[in-house]
Amino acid sequence: MSKASDRSKKTNGDNYHHGNLYGSLLQCATEIIRDGGVEALSMRKLADRVGVSRTAPYHHFKDKNELLCAIAEQGFQRQEMLLLQLKESDQQDLSQQFADYVHTYIQLAHENREQYDLMFGREIWRNSEPTASLQKLSRQHFQHWLNWIDKLQQKSILRSTDSALRTAQVTWATLHGICRLLNDGVYTEESNVQEIGEAAVQMMLSN
């Protein structure tokens, strides 16, 4: 066996020992579906790409569905971070803060199309079984969105003719609809998407 092979196996073994294999598998799986879609991903292909035994991924994910759920969870975590960053930013104009969120949300959904599909699409929610942790995270994210919408309504930033829950549902559905049409290729011009996003924001604002 070559020294290079020895070094490779030692590196993989060290990563596994120190708990880094989980992150490596998740990152590699995300790259695979980004380049070739969910159908391009298999546990065997993932193991080969990362350079570990074909049984190693099963120490972290019992099957492909659980792996896909973990990728979707990362997407929700990114959205949570975006929402938190905007809330804690120096931007005092709440209307502009809301507009920034809408535009960034659409951008992130487009840049991570395959992951976004997993977060909300039938691959997991209808055709498979969402894990308990994914269900919890998705509910938590919507609750945080609802809380923010409620605050914006109380500050008269968003229209308050409907309840906070109904407004949160409609505003999220509007965002999701724009993202889906963009990711499915119905909307092709970025400038148009920007204008559509801005029009959506103005329709949601109270004035």
SULCOR-V573797 format. One record per backbone hydrogen bond with DSSP energy under -1.0 kcal/mol. NH is the residue of the N-H (numbers start at 0). CO is the residue of the C=O. If there is no record, write none. Layout:
[[NH	CO] [NH	CO]]
//
This chain:
[[5	1] [6	2] [7	3] [8	4] [9	5] [10	6] [11	7] [12	8] [13	9] [14	10] [15	11] [16	12] [17	13] [18	15] [19	14] [23	19] [24	20] [25	21] [26	22] [27	23] [28	24] [29	25] [30	26] [31	27] [32	28] [33	29] [34	30] [35	31] [36	32] [39	36] [40	37] [45	41] [46	42] [47	43] [48	44] [49	45] [50	46] [51	46] [58	55] [59	56] [60	56] [66	62] [67	63] [68	64] [69	65] [70	66] [71	67] [72	68] [73	69] [74	70] [75	71] [76	72] [77	73] [78	74] [79	75] [80	76] [81	77] [82	78] [83	79] [84	80] [85	81] [86	82] [87	83] [96	92] [97	93] [98	94] [99	95] [100	96] [101	97] [102	98] [103	99] [104	100] [105	101] [106	102] [107	103] [108	104] [109	105] [110	106] [111	107] [115	111] [116	112] [117	113] [118	114] [119	115] [120	116] [124	120] [126	121] [134	130] [135	131] [136	132] [137	133] [138	134] [139	135] [140	136] [141	137] [142	138] [143	139] [144	140] [145	141] [146	142] [147	143] [148	144] [149	145] [150	146] [151	147] [152	148] [153	149] [154	150] [155	152] [156	151] [157	151] [158	203] [166	162] [167	163] [168	164] [169	165] [170	166] [171	167] [172	168] [173	169] [174	170] [175	171] [176	172] [177	173] [178	174] [179	175] [180	176] [181	177] [182	178] [183	179] [184	181] [185	180] [186	180] [192	188] [193	189] [194	190] [195	191] [196	192] [197	193] [198	194] [199	195] [200	196] [201	197] [202	198] [203	199] [204	200] [205	156]]
//
